[in-house]
Structure formats: C-alpha cells, structure tokens
Amino acid sequence: MTADVDRERPGARPAEGPGGGPGEQPGERRGRVAGADSGGYELFRDDWGIPHLRAADALTLARAQGHATALDRAWQLETERHRVLGTSASHLGAEAVDWDRFVRRARIADTARRCFDRLAPETAAWVTAYVDGVNEGLAEGAAQAPEFAAVGLAPGRWEPWTPLGVWLSTHILFAGFPTKLWREEVARRLGENRMTLFATDGPGTAGSNGWLLTGARTATGAPLLAGDPHRFIEDPGVYQQIRLACPEFDVVGLAVPGIPGIAHFGHTGHVAWAITNAMADYQDLYRERLRRTPDGGVEALGPDGWYRAHAHTETIEVAGADPDQVEVIETDRGPVIIGDGPGAGAGDEAADVAGGETADVAGSGAADVAPAAGDTFISLRYPPRVTGELGFDALPALLRARTVDDVDTALDRWVEPVNVVLAADTSGATLHRVAGHVPVRPYANRLRVVPAEDPAYAWREGETVPLPRTEADGSDGPGGIAVMANERGLAAPLGVEFAPPHRARRIRELLGADTGWTPDAQAAVHTDTLLASSRPLLSLLAWAPDLGPAAERLRDRLLRWDRHMDADSTDATLYARLRTDVVHRLAAHPALKGVTGADDPWRSAAYPALFRPWLAAVPRIGYALESLLTVGLLPYEDRLALVAASAEAVAAAADETPPAPWGELHRLSPWQALPDLAPDGVDAQAIRPGVAGDHDCVLSTSSVPGVTDLFARGPAARYVWDLARREDSRWAVPFGASGVPGSAHHRDQTPLWARGALAPVVTDWNLLHRTTPHRTTHRRTSHRPEENPAMTAASEPLAPALRPAVHEQKVEGFGTVRLVPVDPAADAELLHGWVTEERARFWGMADHTREQVREIYEFVDSLPTHHAYLALRDGVPAALFQTYEPDADPVGECYDVRPGDFGVHLLIAPAEGEGAVRGYTEALLTAFIAYVFSDPAHVRVVVEPDARNEKAIARMVRMGFELGPEIKKPEKTARLAFLTRAALGLA
C-alpha cells in the first residue's frame, strides 16, 4: 500500500496524485466492493458462523437479515410458515394434523393479516423488506438443507404478514390457556376448593432467568445484564445470534428466525435489554352454545340472544392419508378451538349442542335441543384477535434505542406475549417493568372456562390492566441487583400460576455474595444446580418411620447430599428415583382418584389431543410435588408413610441397579420436525448431550418428574450484556448458528452450551470473515408500494454515510472511521472541490473539470488493482484514500516490489471548524493501516510522500515506517517508506 500523507491539517504541503496521475492506465477491470451499490449489503461471520450484517439503511438491512436467515435456516423457516398456515400435515403426515386443526380454528393466519394491516406504514415497509430477503434466499438455502428432499418439498413464498403469523403461532400457547381446562376438570372431579391445588409452573409454560447488576456490583462500574430464556428446545434453535448494523444503529442480539429485528435480547452498544415470561393471564376460554341453522350455518348464544356466527370449512391435506375437514367457527368472543361443528337436528331443526339448558327463540328458524354427551364448544379470546395489534411497531424502535427511556417508550407499544423486562444503558440508568396487553375482565376468567352468554365475563372494551414497574435497584433483595425468574413478583397482579421462588432467590443469593462481577463470572450463576425444591421431600424422608436397613442407608446418603443436581452426581440420580416413586404413589392415592388412572383428564375425548400435555395428571403431580407434600392434601402421617414406602422401594432397586451419574440419564430431547439428517449420523449424538440441572435449579433443564429424566425444556440461549464494553459480552445457543445438517456450525456450540461456557460477542469488523457478496435486486413483495419509497430503484445514489463500509474502526479520542467505496457520479462534486485546491496540486488534477474528475474515478473503479475510498469520521467525509498493487502501478518500476507489498495514497480533506484537530492524519492512518493488514496477503505497506515534505516523512518514521530510497517520478521526487507487519507486532 502506498500512503501519500503529505497534508498536515491545516496548512500542509500538497498531496500526491492517484496511481501516478490521471494519464496512467495500470491494470484491468475489478469487481465492485460488496454492497457498494444502492441496495447491497455486507455479510460477515465470526468463528462460530454467526452472521454480522452491515447495510446502507434500515430497510436494506431488514432485507439482508431475511436473506441471511433463509440461507442459514431455510428448513426452519419453511416449517414455521407451514405451522402458521396449518399445512404441516401435507408433508409431515398425520402426526401434524392436531396442530393444523388448531391454528386454522384459532385463525392464526387471518389474525396475522389483520395485525399487519394495522402496522404503521414504516413498520410495514420494514417487515416487507425482511420478507423480500427471505424469498430471495430460500431457494439457495433449501438447496443446502436435506430435509426438503427428504419430504419432497419445495420452499413456498412468504407473504408480508408471515412474520407476524410466525410470532403469533410461536407464542399462542405461551400464556398457558389450556391450564384452565385442567382447573376446570379438577374442580369438577375433586371439588371447587381444589381448583388451584396443582398451581405451579407446569407443562406448556415457558420461563426464563434474567438479572441485572448495577455498576455498584460490577468490576467496571457499568451495569451487566444476563440470563437465559427457558423454552422447549428445538433443532434448529428458536434463537438466532445475529448482528444488524447500518448508519442508524448497530445491534447484537438473539433474533427469532422468521422475525425481523431483535425482540427479546439485544445490545445496541448504548443500551441493552432482556425479558422473561411475566406468567400473566391475558387469554380467556368461553363455553359456547352453538346450533346449526336450516341453511347449514351456525348460530351462537350471546348476552343479547342467538346470532349468526362466522363458519366455513377448510381442508387439511395429509401426507399418506385422506384429507381432513375442519369447520372454522368464530363467535363474538373468538374462534372456537374445542368441539367439532354442531350436528344437524331432525328435519330442518338445528341442534344446540353446547349448552346445558334449552331455549326457544321465536322466529329463529332453528330449535335447540339438549347436548349430546361429551359435546363441548370452547372459544378462545386473545388480544391480537380482538385489537388487531401484535406489538411489531416496537421492534424497529428497539433497534434505534440508545437509552433505557428509549426502550421504555418502545415497549409501550408491546402486546404479545406479556413480558417482564430488564434494561440498562451506558449511563448507568436501569429499567424494570412489565410490557404487553392484559385486558380488564373478572378474575374468574383467569381461572377457568366461563359462560359466553353471561355479560359479566365480557372484556371491558378498550381497557387494559395497568402494568407494574419498579426500580431496578434491588429493592426486593440486595442492593444493586434486580432478578426476574417467573416468580410471583413484579407481575403478581397479572396472573394465577407462577414459578416457585427458588430460582429467583438463588440468583439473588449468588449475586449478593460479591460486588466485583465480570461477564465471565456470570457462568457460575447460569450453571448453578442447587435444587431448593427438594427440601420438603427430604424433610419427610428424615422423619420417615420404621425404615429397613437399606432404606436407612438411602436416607442417610440423601440427607448428606448437597442437593446439587450435578451431572456427575449419583446422589442426584437417587433423589430423582425417589421423587419419581413418590409421584407415582401420590397418583395412586385415593385422594387424587378423580384425576388419575382411568379418570385422568388426558384420556377425555372432549378435548383435542394437542392439549393433552396440560391435562395429564402425573406431570401435574410431579411439577406440584413440593406443594402437594406441604399443604393439607394428605395428613402428615400419610405423607410420612408414603415417603417411607418410596424409600424402601428405591433402596431395594439401588441394591440391584446402582445409580448412574445424573448426566447419563438427564439428556436433552429436543423437538425436530424431521429426524436427524446429518451425513452418516456424524453428529447424531451431539443433539442429546447429558447435562446437569433440573426444573427448579437456576440451570433449569426441566425433566418431567414421574415421567422421564430426559428434558425438552431448558436454556434456549444464554447471554451476558456488558454495558462497559460491548465486546466483552458473551452468548451461546444449544446447537449452532446454522440450521443445515452437516454444516460446520450446525452444532458446534453444543459442547459450550452443555458445560455452561459462552462464546465472545465479536464487535470488531476486522476480526470477522467476509462472505460472498450479495446484492439485492429490489423485487418487492407486492404490498403498499406507495408506502415504501426507500425500496425502489437501485440506481439512486446513496450519501457516503449510508453506504456499506469495507472497514470500520473506533479510534480512541478521535471518533469512528469508516471506509466506503467512492461513487464516481455521486462524489464527483466533493472530490472536485478537494483535488482542485492549491494544496492538492501534486494530485495532478488542479485544472480538471467536475466531469473529468468523475471520469478518472470511473476508470479507477474499473480496475481490479486500484481502489478509491472516502474515509468518514463520524459520518463526515474526512479524506480520500486510494490503494493499489505496486506491481500494477508505475511506482513498481522504481523499486524492487516484494510479494505482499501494498500501496496507498491519501488526500486529507480541507480543514473545517472543529475537524481541524491535532493528530488528525495519524488517527486516520491508524485506521487505514488496520484495514490493509486485515488482509493476511498484505505483508508490507508502501508509502511515497514528496521528498520535500519533512513533516510527512517524520510522521511515517514515528509510526514505525522504515525509510527507503528516493525515486524519480514524472510529477515529483518521492521518498519511499515501508511498514511491515513485524514492526507492528503482527507477524
């Protein structure tokens, strides 16, 4: 590289010309820098294959995110699209029919369309840009994914509203409305006073850990934010590590594949945020009375009498089986999700098949009759269906956030799901609040299924429950600490069932023990395995009467156990065996007979099979074991006797089969749409690592007590956001950045995740690997073209600050330097003004017109060996930087060119106000040299300042350059100088 740096700023001597002057014609045409044209973007990856995207504007960046996601997660995106549409059975077969029936009956796709139509125009354009990128990348991504060939499927086309459908289908079960079906069955079978007997964090709910440390608790004095979302773990993963950068923002975080932006866990460099499930109740179930009309329609009974309900029939195609017909019915409360369509009565009469009473409605043309046994019709009322709002307008605002106030304002628009939020910014400010939409209605709606025709259970139109917030200052625990772990805390007024308090208490205990926390130290919290919920069972075991010798040895062993569910612990396995036996004995106890055995609600034909996980008694008992062994379900003596019997049985079995380490039994069992398709089963076992933890540990790898030691729910990601230095942040996911079986990054993070380690968040673009350049063609998805002017023709010039950069570097005390390709047409006026000044006479263009300057740089742009860039300081043009290969330039005729030599020319812009700062040129050179040496092929930098420019030559020496001979060029006598990698310690 030859760096001409003759210009002091201000008042320096003239700078040199580009490549020996405009009359010289070295080299031949080169390809343009990736992203240099409008509409382009740059895709980099770190050593873990994590995509880092950089684009000229937010819309192009959204398109880039969609495109990159399609390349990495094509099969996952196609799976989600089919789940939204209710067409999964068309290629997955009969096992997917239950889900397809549910999403069609719940009208997920139609709700997504409604919500899209209510988006702000700029948000709709942003989502559409993402969809355009998905559609452009799906074919290439699908070609890499063996799942498509395995089921004979071609990728379908995404619609602008599809991301909203993906979000809704992913979270429709988040609030756990099927638990109301369980409570209804418990009340009916065991009595109203037992309705909440099993209230705890149960199957089908999702939880998380999250914590915030203020600067008073950290080594740097700046906040730390960390945690891990607990969800059903899927392969590919439900979270995608990604970086999204454009002139407006630069955000790292965990995106949801299929959704633009970063919703749940993000760090903008200025502010970071994270969420957990608030465990709020905001979805209601209504028991409907329906009847068929003579013309085949459906009527529903509401507060004002019978009325016509919406009804239509859809066909579900099923691979390997006959199509399935589903009648979609929607009442004024919402879509009917339980109960097949009402049957026809005799002759022209209709049947009322969902009520318990009969009623005559004069002039209705339909007659209602008593329902058939087992006929149940239940509708679902959920906020997005009612309001047409999903909260997507918050997503672009989060990306642009710079303070906790910005995050707070953005989340005022949040709807679904309802979350607890923690946030902190670089000023030290913090935020702890609930975000989402909780309707105002009677408390009974939260507990159970309520009658549709009773106006007392209606939602108050337009009213929402005020959402709690508090200071994130540890007011509920040690100072400087805030914790969110789904416990009955900040969100208590909004829900019914919450997670036990053990995780939250343990996190506070661990964090409260120190004040010098660092990002790396957070792993000790992430991976803590203390099982506090074991105390009631172990307490009963301590007092269990009349134990035999083997059972006494078991008791002594477990009472000495440290209660940590460590992977190498055989005591943990013994405890799990004892717990399982106790769960089974409780399930067989007469006190629970009404909901167990043959009477187990999961056997009921009244409910779709999809809801069976919420209706099964044994998992309910297992999750609620702590409370069932504490409250008055059984007399104390009966509880002691039950635990004693379990101890005898487990002790006898242990003598015959000694316990294996917990990690050999406690293995991940993730959900996959298709079985593992890695070539030759290369990493078939990598998907099922054995790990530590259990459902009430901070390391919440949640098995199902009494059912299996395997776990399907656990940390779907881990993160640590550092507000002092974002580059010290950390993250990990269960598998990898790629969803493509056999890819190097398909499961390369699994070993990290299994042991609780974290990968660094790389923020230095120079440490990333540039991938094949992509250029978008602006084939827009047809929707609201008049509202998306930024997505039009790619020929429109971009201002320098909006162009993708080939290099970006923050220079301490100076600002951020970005190198962007020169656009000859757009920059001709700017460059003409610089090169025609007297101070730039040796640039060789003092008498050139604007058009001649444009033509020269069009020629330079055509060469594969010569490149021209604008250097921007904090977005403002500061210098013209040109690079060339010396053996393709006249300077190469003046000295012996070595392999790896690389030359530059540099023209500093005229001084303007505050820009004229001391050390200006050195600061720019620091960035330029870093850029050149980011390419390992470049071994030595070559500069050739005018031999008379003593200041420039002295500057080169100070920076480590070794002086070479003087050379004669047509336009000047120059002094060669060389800077090697070794001189900078980079060899």
N, C-alpha and C positions, 0 to 999 in steps of 0.2 A: 504494500500500500504506500502510496506517495502522498504525504500530507503537506500541502503548501500552507504554511501558517504564518505568513509574513505580517498579517494585520494585527497590530495592537488595537485595543478598543478603548478609547478612540485615538485617532492621530497616528496610526501606524503607517508603515511603508506599503506600497502596492502589493497585492497578492498575485499569484501566478495564474496562468490560464489552464483550461481544461484539456488534458491529454495532449499538451504540446500546441494548443491553439486550434481554431476552427478549421484551418486548412488541412489538418492531418486527418487521415481516414483509416485508423487501425481497426482490425478485427472484422467480425461479421455479426449478423443479427442475433440477439439473445431473446429468451422468453421474458416476459414481464414478471415483475415480482408478484408473488401470490397476493391477491387482494388489492392490487394497485388500481384496478379499475373499479368504478362505482358498482356496488353490489357484491364485490368479492369479500372474502374473509380469510383469516388465517387459522389453521388448526394445528396446535402443538399438543404433544403428550409428554407427561413425565415418565419416570422409570417404571411406574405402575400402570402405564397406559391410560391414565386419567386425562380426559380431554380438557384442554385450555383453549378457549375460543376468543378471537380478537377480531372486531369488525368496525366498520366506519360509523355505524349508527345503531340504535337500539333495534330497529326493525330488521336490518341485515343480520344483526347478532341473533335475534329470535329465529330467523330462518336458518342460520348456522347451527343453532342448538338443535333444531328439529332434524337437520340433515345429519349431524354427528350422532344423534341418538338413534336415528334409523340405521346408520352404519353399525353401531355397537349393539343395538337391542332390537333388531328387526322382528325377530320371533316374539319377543315380549310385547312389542307394540301391536303386532297383529293379534296376539292373544287378548290384549286389553280391548282392542277395537271390537272383536267378536263378543267379548263379555258385555260391552256396552249395548250392542245390538241384540243380544240374546240369540246369537247364531253359533255358539261354541260347539253345540252338538253336531253341527254339519260336518265337522272334521274330527271331533274328539269322541263322538258316539254317545250312547245312551247315558253314560255317567254324567254328562254335562246338561242333560235335559232339565233337571231341577233348577239349576241356576238360570238357564234360558227362560224358563217359565216365570221365575221370579222377576227378572229385570224387565221382561215385557209387561207383566202385570203391574209392576211398580212404575212403569212408564219412564224409565231412566233416560232413554234416548230423547223422548219428547221433552222431558224436563230440561235436559241439556240444551236443546234447541231454544227453548223459552229463555233460559238464562243467558245464552249467547246473544239473543236478540235484544236483551236489556243492558248489555255491556256498553260502557262509554265508547264512542267511536274509536278513540285512540287505542283502547284496550282490545277492541275487536280487531283492529288492524294488526296489532302486535301478536295476538293469538293466531290470526290467519297467516302471518308470516311464518310462525313456527310450523303450522300445518303444511305450508308450501314446502318448507325444508324437509319435513318428514316424507312427503310424497316424492320429492326429488331423490331422496336417498334410499327409499325402501327397496327398490329393485336390486341395487348394489348390495345392500345389507342382506336381503333374502338369499342372494346367490351364495353368501358365506355360511348361512345357517342351515344345517342339515334337517332341521325339523320340518321345513316346508316340503322337502322332497319326501320325508317320511310319511306325511299325511296327504300328499298330493295337492298341496295348497299353494296358490299364488297370492302375493300380498294385495290387499284391497286398497281403495283410495280413502284417505281421511277427509272428513268434512271439517269446515271451520269450527263447528261445535264439538267435534270429537274429543278434544282435551277436557272439556267440561264434563262430558259423559264419563271419561276415564276417572276423573276426580270423584264424581258422584258415585260411580259403581264401586270404587275403592273404599269409600267411606260410608256407604249407606248403612252398613251394619255396625259402624263404629260406636254408636250410642247404645247398642245392645237392646233394641226394642224387643227382640224375641224373649228377653228375660221376663217381660210382662206376661207372656204366655205361660212360662214356668210358674210365676207367682200365682197366676190365675188357677193353675192346676193344684198347686199346694193349698191354696185357700179352699178350693172345692173338696179336696181329698183329706186334708189334715185339719181344716178349720181356719177361719179368718184370722185368728190370733197367731197363726203360724206362717202367714204370708211372707214375711221377710226373714224367716228362720235361717235361710241359707244365704242371706245377703253378704256378699263379699265379691272380690274381683273374680269373676267366673269365666267360663269358656266363651269365646266370641268377643270379649272386650280386649282392648289393646291399651297398654300402659307404657310408661317411659320413666326414666330418671333424668333429671336436669338440675344443675346447681350453678350458682353464681357466687363468685368470690369478689368482693370489692378490693380496691387497692390496698386496704389495710391488712389484707390476708395474703398478699402475693409478694413474691420476691422482687418484682419490678415496680410495685406501687400502682400498677394498672389492673383493671378487672380481668378475670378469667371467667369464661363460660364453658361448661362442659356437660356431657350427658350421653345418653343412648336411648333411642326410641325402641320400645319393645313391641314387635308386631309379629304376625305369622310370617315366618321367613320363607321367601320364595327364591327359586333359582330360574332365571336371573333375579338379582336382588331388587327390592322395592325402592331402594335409594341409589342414586347415581351421583358419584363425586364429579364435580364439574367446576370450571371457572368461566365466567362470562365477562368480557371486557370490551368496552367501547369508550369513546371520549366522555360519555356521561357517567359511567360507573365501571367498577372493576370488582366483581363479587365472586367469592368462592363459596361453595356450599353443597348441600345434598339435595339434588333435584329428584322429582318423581318422574320416571320415564313416561313420556306422553303428555307432560305438563310443562309449559314454558316457564322460565324463570326459576326462582328458588323460594319455595313457600315456607318451609318449616325450620331449616337450619342454615343460616347464612352469615357471612362476614364480608362487609363492604370495604374493609380497610379502615373505616371510621366508626362503624357500629356493627355489633353482632347480635343475633337473636336466636332463640331456640324455643321449642314448645313441648308440652306434654298433653295428653288427653285429659281434659278437665273432668271427665266422668259425669258430665252434665246430662240431663234428660231433656230432650227437645223434640222427640218424635212420639206420636201418640197412635194407639191402636183403638179403633172403634168397632164395636159389634154392630153389624149392619143387618137390617131386614130388607130382603130383596124379593121381588116377584117378577115372573115372566108375564108380559102382556100378550094379547092375542096375535099381534103382528110380529112376535118374536123378540121384542125389545125387553128392556129391564127397567123396573121402577124400584126406587129406594124410599124408605120411610125416613123423613127428616122431622125437625121440630114443627114444621108447618104442614105435615102430612106427606102423602105419596107424591113423588115427582119422577120425571123421566131421567134416568141415569145414562151416562155415556156407555156404550157397549159396542165392541167389534171383535171379530175373531181373527187370529193370526195363526200361521202355520210354521211350525218348527221343523226344519229338515234335520234328520238324524242319520248319521253315517251308520250303515249296516242294519238299519231298522226302518220301520214305517214312519212317516211324518207324524208329528204330534200336534194336535189342535189345542189352542188355548184361547179362552174367551177373556178379553180385557175389559174390565168394568171399572168405571170411576164414578164415585158418588160426590156429593158436595164436600165430604170430609177428605176424600182422597182415593187413590187407586185401591181396589180390592185385591189383596195379596194372598188371602187364605179362603178356600172354598171354591169349588167349581160352580159354574153358572147355574142359576136356579132352573129346576126342571119344569116342564110343562105340566099343567094340571089337566083334568079330564076335559075333553072337548076344547072349547075356546077359553076355558078358565085358566088363570095363571096360578102358580103356586108360590106362596110366601114361605120360603124355606129357611129363614134365618132368625125369626123371632120366636118368642115363647108364647105369645098371645096371638089371638086372631082379631082381625078388624075388618069391618065393612066400610068401603069408601064409595059413597054413592056416585054413580056416573063414571067410575073409573074404567069400566070395561074389563076389569080384572078382579078376580076373587082370590083372597089369600086363605091358605089352609095351614094347619099345624105342621111344623117342620118334621122332616124325616129324621130318624135317629142319627146323630153324628154330624148333621149338616151345620156348618159354621161358616159365617161370612165375616171377615175382618178386613177393614180398610186401614191403610197407613197414611197418616198425615205428617208430612215432613216439610221444614221451612222452604227449601228451594222450590218445591212443587207449589207452595202457596204464594211465595213472594216473587218467584222468577229471579231470585238473586242467589249467587253461589259464593260471592266474595272475590271473584277474579280481578276486579278493579284494584284490589290491594297489591297484587303481585308486581306490576311494574313499579309501583310506588316503593315497595320494599327494596327493589334493586337500586333505586336512587337515594335511599336513606343515608344520611350522614350523622344523625343524632338519634338518641332514644325518642326524642319528641317526634321525629320523622316516622320512626317505626310505630309509635303510638297512634299517630294520625292515620297511617296506612291501615292499621289493624282495626280502626273504627269501621272500616268497610267489610271486615271479615264476616263470613256467615257459617260455613260448613267445613269441617266439624268444629265444635266448640273446644277451644284450647286454653290452657294456662301458658302464659308467655313470660320468658325472662329475656332481658336485653341489657346491654351495656355499651357505652361508647368510649372513645379515647379521652374524653374529658373527665371520665370517672362517673358520669351520670348513669343511673340504672332505671330499669322498668320491671314491674311485676304486676301482671294483670290477667284477666280473662278476656278472650276475644271470641266473638261468634254471635249467634242468634238463638235466644231462648224465648219462646212465646209465653205470654201470660195466660195461664189457664189453671183449673183447680188442681190441687195436689194429688187427688185421686188419679188423674191422668198419668202421672208419673209412675204409679204403682201397678196399674192393671189395665185390662181392656174395659172400655167404658161404652155405654149405650149411645149410638149415633143419634137417636131421635130426641134425646134429652138435651135441651139447650143449655143446661147447667154446665155441660162439659165442653162447650164450644171455646175456641180460642178468642181472646179479645182482639178484635181486628186492629191491626196497626200498632199493637202494644208489644213491647219486649221487656223482659226482666232486666233491671239494671245489673251491669256486670261488675263484679268486685275487682278491686285493685288494692294494692298495699305498697308500702315502701320496701324495696329490696335491700333492707339493712339488717336482716337477721332479727327482726322484732319478735319472731316466733322461735328464736333459738340464739346461738352465739352470734355476737355482733359481726357484721361484715359477711354474712352468709345468708343466702336465700336458696331454698330447695323446693322442687316440685316433683312429686313421685306418685301422683294419682290418689294421694291420701285425702281424707276428709279435712281439707284445709281451706285455702282461699275460695275454692269453688263449692264448698259445702252447701250453700243455699240453693244450688242449681241442680242437685242430683239426689239419688236414693242410695245407690251402692257405690262404694269406693274401695280402693285397695287398702289392705291393712296398713297400719302406720309404720311397719318395721323398716322398709327401705328408706323412707324419709328420715326416720330417727337415726338410723345407722349412718346415713350420709352426713347428717349434721354432726354426729359424734366424731366421725373420722375427720371432717374438715375443721371442727373446732379444736382439734389437738395441735394445730400448727398455725403459724402466721407467715410462713415463707414459701407458699405454694408456687410451684412451677408447672408448665404444661406437661412435662414428662411425668411428674408425680401424680397426675390425675389417674393414671392407670391403676394405682393402688386402690382408688375408690371404685372405678369401673369394675374391678375384678374381685371385690370383697365378697366372701362366701358365707358369712355368718347367717345362720337360719334361726332368727329370733322366734319364729312361729313354732319352733319345736318345743318350746318351754311347757305348754300345757300337757302335752303327751308325756314328756319326760317327767313332769311333776307327778302325774298319775302313776307312771311306772315306778317312781321312787317309793310310793306308798302301796303298791300293789301287794295284796296279801297272799300268803301261802304259796310262794313260788318254789318250784323244784330247783335242784342244784344247777342245771343248765340255764334255766331262766334267771336265776340269781346272778350267774356269771354274765349273762347278757345285760342284765340291769346294771351291774357294776361297771361294765365296759362302756355302756352308753352314758352313764352318769359322769364318767371321766372324760368322755368325748368333748372336744372343744366347740361342738355344734357348727363347725365349718364344713360345708359341702364341697370339699376339695376333690379334685379329680383322682388323686392317688389315695384317697381315704377309703378304707374298708369299713370303718365305723359309720361313715355316711351311708354306705350301702346297707348296713344292718338297720340303721334308722329308717331308711326308705322301705325296707321289708316290713318292719314293724308298723309303720304308717299304713302301708297297703293292707295289711291284715286287719288293722283296726277299722279302716274304711269299709272293708267287706263285712265285718261283723256288725258295724252300725247299719249297713244297708240291709242286713238280715234281721235287724231288731224289730220287734212288733211295733215299736213307737213310730217307725217310718214305713210301715207296711203299705200304707195307702199310695206311696210314690215309688215303691221299689218292686223288684221282682216282676211278676206278671202285670202289676199295676203301674210300672214305670211309664211316665208320660211319653217317653220317646217312642213307645210302641203304638201310641194313639194314631189312628188313621185320620184324625180330624185336622192334622197339621202336615204341611209339606215336609218331605224328608230333609230339605235344606235346613230346617230349624231344629233338627234332632240334637245337634251338639248343645243347644241351650236347654233341652228338655230331658236330658239323660240324668238320672238320679245319682249314679255312682260318681261321676266327675263333680257334680254339685256337692256331694258329701265330702269328697276329697279336698276341694278348694275351701270349704267352710269348716274343715275339721277343727281348727283352733277354736272357733266359737261353739261348735257342737259339743266339744269336750269341756266347755266352760259354762255355758248357760244351762238352764234347767230342763233341757230336753229329757235327760235321764237323771235319776237320783245319783248322788255322788257314789254310793256303794255300787250301783250298777256300772258306772263308768270305771271304777277300780277293777271290778270283776272282768269287764270286757277287755281292758288293757292287760290284765294278768293272763287271760286266756290267749291273747295275741302273743304275749311274751313267751309263753310255753311253746306255742306252735313255731314261732320264728327261731327260738333257741334249738328246737329239735331239728329243724331244717338246716340250720347253720352247722350243726354237727355233721350232717351228711354232705352238705354242699357249702364249703366255706365261702364267705362273701368275696367277690371280686372287687377291685377298686371301682369307685363310683364312676369314673370316667370311661370305663369299659362298657357300662350299661347306659349311662346318661349321654346319648348321642343325638346329634341333630337329625331331624327327619323333615327336610323342607318340602314345600309343595312345588311340584313341577307339572306343567301342562302335559308334558311327554316325558318318558323315562330318559335317563342319561344317554346322550348320543355322542359322547366323546369317542374319538377314534380308538378302537381296540380297548375300550374301557380304561384309557390311560389314567384318568383321574376319577374313576368311578367311586372310589372310597373317600376322595377328598371332600365330597359333598356331605359326608356323615361323620365329622370329627367327634370324638368324645371330649367333653369339657366339664368344668366344674360348675357349681351354682345350682340353683333351684328357684321355684317360683316366688318365694318371699325373700330371697337374697337380693342384695344390690345387683349382683351378677344374676339377673333374672332369666335364667334358662328354664323355661316353665314346662316341666313334665306335668302329667295329669295323675295326681295321687290316686291310687286304687285302680288305675287303668294301665299305665305304661310309664317306664322310666325314660323313654325317648322324649324328646321335646321338639315341638314345631314352632314355638313362640319364644323369642329371645331378642337380644340386641340386633336389630336390623342394620345398625350402623353405630359407630362411636365417633365422637368429635370432641375437640378441645379448641375453643376460640380464644386466642391471646390478643388482648387489646393494646398491649405494649408493642409487640412486633408480630404482625400477621404471619410472617414466615416461620414463626415458632409454633404456629397452630398445628394440630395433629388430627388425623382421621383414619378410619378403617371401615370396611364393609365385610360381610361374611364370605363373599366369593371373590369378585374382581370387577374391574371396570368394563370388561367385555361380556356380552351375553352369548358369545359364539363358542360352542363346544370345541375344544382343541386349541383355542387361542391361547397365546402365552399369558394373557391377562384374564382368562376365564375364571380361574380360581387361585390366582397367585397370592391373594390376600388372606386366604383361609388360614394358613398357619399363623399369621399375625393375629387374626381375629380370635382364633381358638385359644391363644395364650394371653390375650388381652393387650397385645402390643399395638402401636399405632404408627402409621406412615406419616412422614412430614408433609405439610402443605407447601408445595413449591410455588413461590410467587415471582422468582427471578426468571424472566423470559429467556435469559441466556442459558439457563440450566435445563431448558425444555428441548424437546426434539420436534422440529418442524416436520409435518407430514405432507403428503401430496397436496398441492394447492387445489382449492375448489373455487369455482366462480359460478355464482347463481345466474340464471337466465331470466328471472322475473316472469315465469309462467305462473300467474297468480291463481289461487283458488277463487272461483267466482263468488264474490260476496261483497256488497257495498263498495264497488270500485271508486265511487266518488269520495269515500272516506279514507282512502289510503294513498294520498298523493306521493308519499315518500317511497312507494314501491313501484314507481313507474320506470321509464326507460333508463337503461344502464349507462347511456351515453352522457348523462348530465354530469358536469364536473363537480367534484367534491372539494370543499375547502381543505387546506392541508391538515387542520386539526381533526377532521373527520375521517381521514384516510387510515387504513390499517398500517401499522408500523412494522418495519423489519427489525427494529431494535428499540427497546425502551429501558431507561435506566434512571433511577433516582440518584442524583449527585448531592451528597450532604451539603447543606448550606447554599446550594445553587438552584435546585429545582429538578423537575423531571425532564429529561432529554429524550425525545422521540425522533427516530429517523424514518421519514416517509418518502416514498418514491416521488421524484419530480413529475408533475403532469405538465408536459410542454405547453399545451394550449392554456390550461388554467393558470400556470405560474409565469407565463411569458412577461406579463406586466411587472410583476415583482422582481424577477431576475434581471430584466432590462434595466430597472432602476438601480440595481446593485452593481452590475458589471460595467455600466457606462459612467460611473463616478471616477473622478481623477484618481482616487485612492486605489482603484482596481485596474489601473491601466495595463499592468502586466498580464491581466486575464485575457487580453487580446481582443476585447470586444468594445472598446471605448467609442467607436464610431458606428456601431451596429444599430439597426432599427429593431423595433419590437419583433417584427416578423422574422428578421434574420436570427435573432436570439431564439425564437421558437423553433426555427428550422434546425439550428445547431443542436438543440436538446432533443428534438425528434430523432436526429441522427444518432446522438449518444444513446438514446433509448433503444435504438435498433441493434446495438452492438452486444454480443454475449460477454465481452471482456471489460466493458466500461459501464459504470452505473452512476447516476446522479440522484442525490437525495437532498431534501430540505431537512435541516436539523431544527426541531422545535423545542423551545424552552418554555415549559408550562403552557404549551399550545401555541406559542407565538414564534413565527419564523425567526431564527437566530443566525443561521449560516447555511451556505451551500457546501455540501460535502460530496466529493466525487471520488470514486475508486476505480482502479484499473489494474490489469495484469501487466507488469513491466515488459514481459517479452512480446506483448502485442502493442507496445507503445514506443514512440521514438526515444524515450529515455532509456529503453532497453539496449539501444545501440551505443550508449555512453558508458556502460559498466558491465561487468560480468554478472548476469542475472542468475541467481540461485533458485533451485526448486523451493517453492513456498514463499517467494517474495511477493509482496502485495503493496501497491502504492495508493496514495491518496492526494487529493488537492483540497484545500479548504479556503473558502472565502467567508469571512465574518461579515455579518450584516452591519450597516451603519449604526452607530450608537444612537439610542433613542431613550431619553429620560433615565428612568431607574434601571434600564437594561445595561447601562454602561457601568459595570461593576468590576472591581479588582479581581484578577484571576479568571476572567471570563473565558479566555481561549483555553487555559489549562483545564477548566472544568469540561468544556466541550470535548477536548482531546481525550480526557479520561473516558468519556462515553464512546467516542469513535474507536479508540484502541480496544476497548472491551468488546465492541461489536466485531471488529476484524478478527480478534483472537477467539471469538466464539466458534469460529470455523477451524477445526483442527488442521485443515490443509494449509492454513496460513501460518508460516513459521517466522517470517521477518517482515516488519513494517519498513517501508522505504519512503523517505520524505526528501524534497529537493527545494528548500527555500532559496530565495535570491541570496547570492553570496554576500551582498552588501548589507543584508538585514541581520545585524549583530544580535538584536533582541530576540528575533525568532530562533536563531541558531543557539543562543544561550538557553532559551526555553527548552529546546529539544534536549540539550545536554542535561538540564535539571530533571527532565522526565525519564532519563535513562538511555537516550539515544547515543550511539557511538558515531562520531563524525567520520565521514568518508572523504573522497577527493572532490575537488571542484570539477564540474563538467561544463562544456560549452554547448549551449542550445541556441537555436536561431534567435530566440527572443530574449535570452538572458544568459548570464553565467550563474550557475546554481551550485550549491554545496549539498552533496549527498549526506544523508544521515540514516542510520539503521537502528531499529529497536527489535530485539529478539525476545522470544518467549522466555528464554533463560534469564534475561535481565529483569523480567517481572516476576520471576519465580514460578513460571507456568510450565516449564519444560517437563 
